[in-house]
């Protein structure tokens, strides 16, 4: 997740990380969010880096 976030940030995308609690990591996933208006640009960057296998949209 750090690699994805850093790549997005280097390309001007604002990201927000939410790390799972270490104690409750089995029940909670770490997540990263991008602004709605930057969604398409973020997807384009992730597609070019072939990192879409690591993403979900809106928790889906």
Buried (B, 14 or more C-beta within 10 A) or exposed (E): BEEBBEBBEEBEBEBEEEEEEEEEEEEEEEEBEBEEEBBEBBBEBBEEEEBEEEEEEEEE
